[in-house]
Amino acid sequence: MGALTKYEQETIINFDVAEPDAVVYIRDKSVMRKLDALVNECPEVYRYIGETDIDKTYVMPKKYAKYVSLEGYLRN
């Protein structure tokens, strides 16, 4: 398969109320590298579960998916 367009280079984080973990589906190579590094640094927290020729899928605790206000973002 050829190179993905920027529109196709997506990251999807999926979780529900009942489960403690989130599934992270990634088609963006820069985000894949970041998650691969987290898997290597913290394998008890971040888990790699599969890939195709254009994407990777990971599992992580949903508590690490954060929502921040603009003020909170600017403070960091």
C-alpha positions as CSV (number, residue, x, y, z in Angstrom):
1,M,0.0,0.0,0.0
2,G,1.2,3.5,-0.7
3,A,1.7,6.4,1.7
4,L,-1.3,7.5,3.7
5,T,-2.6,11.0,3.3
6,K,-2.6,13.2,6.4
7,Y,-6.3,12.7,6.7
8,E,-5.8,8.9,6.8
9,Q,-3.1,9.2,9.5
10,E,-5.5,8.9,12.3
11,T,-5.4,7.9,16.0
12,I,-8.6,6.4,17.6
13,I,-8.9,5.9,21.3
14,N,-11.8,3.6,22.2
15,F,-13.1,2.9,25.7
16,D,-16.3,2.4,27.6
17,V,-17.5,2.8,31.2
18,A,-17.4,-0.9,32.0
19,E,-13.8,-1.7,31.1
20,P,-10.6,-0.3,32.8
21,D,-8.6,-0.2,29.5
22,A,-8.7,1.8,26.3
23,V,-7.8,0.4,22.9
24,V,-5.6,2.8,20.8
25,Y,-5.7,2.3,17.0
26,I,-3.0,4.3,15.2
27,R,-2.1,5.0,11.6
28,D,0.3,7.8,12.3
29,K,4.0,6.7,12.4
30,S,5.1,9.5,14.8
31,V,2.4,8.4,17.3
32,M,3.3,4.7,16.8
33,R,6.9,5.5,17.7
34,K,5.8,7.2,20.9
35,L,3.5,4.3,21.9
36,D,6.3,1.8,21.0
37,A,8.6,3.7,23.4
38,L,6.0,3.6,26.1
39,V,5.5,-0.2,25.6
40,N,9.3,-0.6,26.0
41,E,9.5,1.6,29.1
42,C,6.3,0.4,30.9
43,P,5.2,-3.0,29.5
44,E,3.1,-3.5,32.5
45,V,1.0,-0.5,31.6
46,Y,1.1,-0.1,27.8
47,R,0.7,-3.2,25.6
48,Y,1.1,-3.7,21.9
49,I,-1.5,-6.1,20.6
50,G,-1.2,-6.2,16.8
51,E,-0.5,-4.5,13.5
52,T,-1.1,-4.5,9.7
53,D,1.0,-2.9,7.0
54,I,-0.5,0.5,7.8
55,D,-1.5,0.5,11.5
56,K,-0.8,-0.7,15.0
57,T,-3.1,-1.3,18.0
58,Y,-2.3,-0.9,21.7
59,V,-4.0,-1.3,25.0
60,M,-3.5,1.1,27.9
61,P,-5.4,2.1,31.1
62,K,-8.2,4.5,30.1
63,K,-7.2,6.7,33.0
64,Y,-4.3,7.8,30.9
65,A,-6.6,9.3,28.2
66,K,-6.9,12.9,29.5
67,Y,-9.1,15.8,28.8
68,V,-7.6,19.2,29.7
69,S,-8.9,22.7,29.5
70,L,-7.0,25.3,27.5
71,E,-5.8,26.9,30.8
72,G,-4.5,23.5,32.0
73,Y,-2.8,22.9,28.7
74,L,-1.0,26.3,28.7
75,R,0.2,25.8,32.3
76,N,2.2,22.7,31.3
